[in-house]
Amino acid sequence: MDPIVHNFDPFLFRIGEGFGVRWYSLPYMLGMLFTWWSLRNAARQKRIRNLTEVDAENFVLIAIVAALVGARFFHVFVFEFDRYGFDPAAWIAVWRGGLAFHGGLVGIVLAVFWFARSRGIGVYRITDRIAVPVALALAFGRIANFINAEMYGTPYDGPFCVDYSQNQYMAAPPQECRHPTQLYQMLKNFGLAGGLLLLREGLRPRPGVITWSFIALYGWIRFGLMFVRDERTVALELTLSQIFSGLMGVLGVIMLVWVLTHDPVEDPPARSEGRSGQRAGTRRRERR
């Protein structure tokens, strides 16, 4: 089978030299859209206590900013600090590429905790609901990685190998055919999205099961796929991404066992009741 000859332009369209809309921006836009749509429907159907449609819109804006900040922070300070050094202008140059999934995940988790506590919403109600749209966004993100000719695999001359040697957009294209690791991860993420959706709508598991199933499966499958990705190892013949993914997998399994063997976490009280109580208390104080 002939290799896939890669010569894709990383820009969806260009505005002048070096400026334009990159393919990589689309997954973030799709992630916002999928998450907003899922949370809005949950609010309309009253499936998440205290969540309103306005809350859904606000959360998406907060989450996308938190994800971008976290992803850029991890890329610069954890994965590539020897490249960026003490150059603040380079730290914030997101348009040049460079975002780390694990940092984006940390950013989203922090956003969920803050948002859920401030709105009186159960944390697992949010994370269980957004697991599917996040997996879908990650799948489209891997398609963008493939188009950008980044995160490619180790040398490989079997079926569906990718030949970057003629790519005019790469500064130093590899000459050997490579594993299409981006497409492997795309399939993984689409599979996760489908499986989690079936779990959510078919079995309606207790809060937290979908969240930790996503964390465990994503971590362990990515850990295995990283063996065919071209990335430098840091310890025990493992890459830094593999180490983080393995930790995700371990944490996911531990927490999945925990939520399955302990009483479910109770949701906060309905927000309307709390407000009624506050108004009644205010009236009593005014009478005095």
C-alpha positions as CSV (number, residue, x, y, z in Angstrom):
1,M,0.0,0.0,0.0
2,D,1.3,3.4,-0.9
3,P,2.1,5.8,1.9
4,I,0.0,8.9,2.7
5,V,2.0,11.8,1.2
6,H,1.6,14.7,3.6
7,N,1.7,18.3,2.3
8,F,-1.3,20.0,4.0
9,D,-1.3,23.7,4.7
10,P,-1.7,24.3,8.5
11,F,-3.8,27.3,7.7
12,L,-7.5,27.0,7.0
13,F,-7.2,30.3,5.2
14,R,-4.5,33.0,5.2
15,I,-4.6,36.7,5.7
16,G,-1.3,38.0,4.5
17,E,2.1,36.3,5.1
18,G,2.1,34.1,8.2
19,F,-1.3,35.2,9.4
20,G,-4.7,33.6,9.2
21,V,-7.0,31.0,10.8
22,R,-5.2,27.7,11.6
23,W,-6.9,24.3,11.5
24,Y,-5.8,24.0,15.1
25,S,-8.3,26.7,16.2
26,L,-11.3,24.7,15.0
27,P,-11.2,22.0,17.8
28,Y,-11.4,24.7,20.5
29,M,-14.4,26.3,18.7
30,L,-16.0,22.9,18.3
31,G,-15.3,22.0,21.9
32,M,-17.0,25.2,23.0
33,L,-20.0,24.5,20.8
34,F,-20.3,20.8,21.9
35,T,-20.0,21.7,25.6
36,W,-22.4,24.6,25.4
37,W,-25.0,22.5,23.5
38,S,-24.7,19.6,26.0
39,L,-25.0,21.8,29.1
40,R,-27.8,23.9,27.6
41,N,-29.8,20.8,26.9
42,A,-29.1,19.5,30.5
43,A,-30.3,22.8,31.9
44,R,-33.5,22.8,29.7
45,Q,-34.3,19.2,30.7
46,K,-33.6,20.0,34.4
47,R,-31.0,17.2,34.5
48,I,-28.5,19.2,36.5
49,R,-29.8,20.8,39.7
50,N,-29.3,24.6,39.8
51,L,-27.9,24.8,36.3
52,T,-29.5,27.4,34.0
53,E,-28.9,28.1,30.3
54,V,-27.1,31.3,31.2
55,D,-24.8,29.3,33.5
56,A,-24.1,27.0,30.6
57,E,-22.9,29.9,28.5
58,N,-20.8,31.4,31.3
59,F,-19.2,28.1,32.1
60,V,-18.1,27.5,28.5
61,L,-16.4,30.9,28.3
62,I,-14.6,30.3,31.6
63,A,-13.6,26.8,30.7
64,I,-12.1,27.7,27.3
65,V,-9.9,30.4,28.9
66,A,-8.8,28.1,31.7
67,A,-8.0,25.3,29.2
68,L,-5.9,27.6,27.0
69,V,-4.0,29.1,30.0
70,G,-3.4,25.6,31.5
71,A,-2.4,24.1,28.1
72,R,0.0,26.9,27.3
73,F,1.5,26.9,30.9
74,F,2.2,23.1,30.8
75,H,3.7,23.4,27.2
76,V,6.0,26.2,28.1
77,F,7.0,25.5,31.7
78,V,6.8,21.7,31.9
79,F,7.5,20.3,28.4
80,E,9.5,23.0,26.5
81,F,11.1,25.4,29.0
82,D,14.5,24.8,27.6
83,R,13.2,26.1,24.3
84,Y,11.3,29.2,25.6
85,G,13.5,30.2,28.6
86,F,12.9,33.5,30.2
87,D,11.1,35.1,27.3
88,P,7.6,36.3,28.4
89,A,6.7,37.4,24.8
90,A,7.3,33.8,23.7
91,W,5.3,32.4,26.6
92,I,2.1,34.0,25.4
93,A,2.5,33.5,21.7
94,V,-0.2,30.8,21.5
95,W,-0.7,31.6,17.8
96,R,2.7,30.0,17.0
97,G,1.4,26.7,18.3
98,G,2.2,24.8,21.5
99,L,-0.5,23.5,23.8
100,A,-0.3,20.6,26.2
101,F,-3.4,18.4,26.8
102,H,-2.6,17.6,30.4
103,G,-2.4,21.3,31.2
104,G,-5.6,22.0,29.5
105,L,-7.3,19.2,31.5
106,V,-6.0,20.8,34.7
107,G,-7.4,24.1,33.7
108,I,-10.8,22.7,32.9
109,V,-10.9,20.8,36.3
110,L,-10.0,24.0,38.2
111,A,-12.7,25.9,36.2
112,V,-15.3,23.2,37.0
113,F,-14.5,23.2,40.8
114,W,-14.8,27.0,41.0
115,F,-17.9,27.3,38.8
116,A,-19.7,24.4,40.5
117,R,-19.0,25.7,44.0
118,S,-20.0,29.3,43.1
119,R,-23.3,28.1,41.5
120,G,-24.3,25.4,44.0
121,I,-23.9,22.6,41.4
122,G,-22.5,19.1,42.0
123,V,-19.0,18.8,40.5
124,Y,-19.7,15.4,39.0
125,R,-22.9,16.6,37.4
126,I,-20.8,19.0,35.3
127,T,-17.8,16.7,34.6
128,D,-20.0,13.7,33.7
129,R,-21.9,15.9,31.3
130,I,-18.9,17.4,29.6
131,A,-16.8,14.2,29.2
132,V,-18.4,13.4,25.9
133,P,-18.0,16.8,24.2
134,V,-14.5,17.0,25.5
135,A,-13.6,13.6,24.0
136,L,-15.2,14.8,20.7
137,A,-13.2,18.0,20.7
138,L,-10.0,16.0,21.4
139,A,-10.7,13.8,18.4
140,F,-11.0,16.8,16.1
141,G,-7.9,18.2,17.8
142,R,-5.9,15.1,16.6
143,I,-7.2,15.7,13.1
144,A,-5.8,19.2,13.4
145,N,-2.5,17.8,14.7
146,F,-2.3,15.6,11.6
147,I,-2.9,18.5,9.2
148,N,-0.3,20.5,11.1
149,A,2.2,17.7,10.7
150,E,3.0,17.7,14.4
151,M,3.1,14.9,17.0
152,Y,3.9,12.4,14.3
153,G,5.0,8.8,15.0
154,T,8.2,6.8,14.9
155,P,9.6,5.4,11.6
156,Y,7.3,2.8,10.1
157,D,6.8,1.5,6.6
158,G,3.6,-0.5,6.9
159,P,0.0,0.3,5.8
160,F,-1.1,3.9,6.2
161,C,2.3,5.2,7.0
162,V,2.7,9.0,6.4
163,D,5.5,10.5,4.2
164,Y,6.3,14.0,5.3
165,S,9.5,14.3,3.1
166,Q,7.7,16.5,0.5
167,N,6.0,18.8,3.0
168,Q,6.8,22.4,2.0
169,Y,5.3,23.8,5.3
170,M,7.7,22.0,7.6
171,A,11.1,23.5,8.5
172,A,12.8,20.1,8.8
173,P,10.4,17.3,7.5
174,P,11.4,13.8,8.5
175,Q,12.6,11.6,5.6
176,E,11.3,8.2,6.9
177,C,7.7,7.2,6.7
178,R,6.0,7.5,10.1
179,H,3.2,6.0,12.2
180,P,0.0,8.2,11.9
181,T,-0.2,8.5,15.6
182,Q,-2.5,11.5,15.4
183,L,-5.1,9.4,13.6
184,Y,-4.7,6.6,16.1
185,Q,-5.5,9.0,18.9
186,M,-8.4,10.4,16.8
187,L,-10.0,7.0,16.7
188,K,-9.4,6.5,20.4
189,N,-11.2,9.8,21.2
190,F,-14.1,9.1,18.9
191,G,-14.4,5.7,20.5
192,L,-14.3,7.2,24.0
193,A,-17.0,9.7,23.1
194,G,-19.3,7.0,21.7
195,G,-18.7,4.6,24.6
196,L,-19.2,7.3,27.3
197,L,-22.4,8.5,25.5
198,L,-23.8,5.0,25.6
199,L,-22.9,4.6,29.2
200,R,-24.5,8.0,30.1
201,E,-27.7,7.6,28.3
202,G,-28.1,3.8,28.5
203,L,-27.1,2.9,32.1
204,R,-27.4,6.3,33.8
205,P,-24.6,5.4,36.3
206,R,-24.1,7.1,39.6
207,P,-22.3,10.5,39.7
208,G,-18.5,10.3,38.9
209,V,-18.5,7.0,37.0
210,I,-18.4,8.7,33.6
211,T,-15.8,11.2,34.7
212,W,-13.4,8.6,36.1
213,S,-14.0,6.2,33.3
214,F,-13.0,8.9,30.9
215,I,-9.8,9.7,32.9
216,A,-8.8,6.0,33.3
217,L,-9.5,5.0,29.7
218,Y,-7.9,8.1,28.1
219,G,-4.8,7.8,30.3
220,W,-4.1,4.1,29.7
221,I,-4.9,4.1,26.0
222,R,-2.8,7.1,25.4
223,F,0.0,5.6,27.5
224,G,0.1,2.7,25.1
225,L,-0.1,4.8,21.9
226,M,2.8,7.0,23.0
227,F,5.2,4.1,22.4
228,V,4.9,4.8,18.6
229,R,5.0,8.6,18.9
230,D,8.3,10.4,18.1
231,E,9.1,12.1,21.4
232,R,12.1,12.1,23.6
233,T,12.1,9.9,26.7
234,V,12.9,11.2,30.1
235,A,12.9,8.2,32.5
236,L,12.5,4.5,32.3
237,E,12.3,4.7,28.5
238,L,9.0,6.7,28.9
239,T,8.2,10.1,27.6
240,L,6.9,12.9,29.8
241,S,3.5,12.6,28.2
242,Q,3.4,8.9,28.9
243,I,4.2,9.5,32.6
244,F,1.4,12.0,32.9
245,S,-1.0,9.7,31.0
246,G,0.0,6.7,33.2
247,L,-0.7,8.8,36.3
248,M,-4.1,9.7,34.8
249,G,-4.8,6.1,34.3
250,V,-3.9,5.1,37.8
251,L,-5.8,7.9,39.4
252,G,-8.8,7.1,37.2
253,V,-8.9,3.5,38.2
254,I,-8.5,4.3,41.9
255,M,-11.3,6.9,41.9
256,L,-13.6,4.8,39.7
257,V,-13.4,2.0,42.3
258,W,-14.0,4.6,45.0
259,V,-17.2,6.0,43.5
260,L,-18.5,2.5,42.8
261,T,-17.9,1.3,46.4
262,H,-19.0,4.4,48.4
263,D,-22.3,6.2,48.8
264,P,-22.9,8.7,46.0
265,V,-22.0,12.3,46.7
266,E,-25.2,14.3,47.4
267,D,-26.0,17.3,45.2
268,P,-26.2,20.8,46.8
269,P,-29.7,22.0,47.7
270,A,-31.8,23.6,45.1
271,R,-30.7,27.2,44.6
272,S,-34.3,28.6,44.6
273,E,-34.9,27.2,48.1
274,G,-31.8,28.9,49.4
275,R,-32.8,32.2,47.9
276,S,-36.3,31.9,49.4
277,G,-34.8,31.3,52.8
278,Q,-32.5,34.3,52.4
279,R,-35.5,36.6,51.4
280,A,-37.5,35.3,54.3
281,G,-34.7,36.0,56.7
282,T,-34.3,39.5,55.3
283,R,-38.0,40.3,55.8
284,R,-37.8,39.1,59.4
285,R,-34.8,41.3,60.1
286,E,-36.6,44.3,58.5
287,R,-39.6,43.8,60.7
288,R,-37.4,44.0,63.8
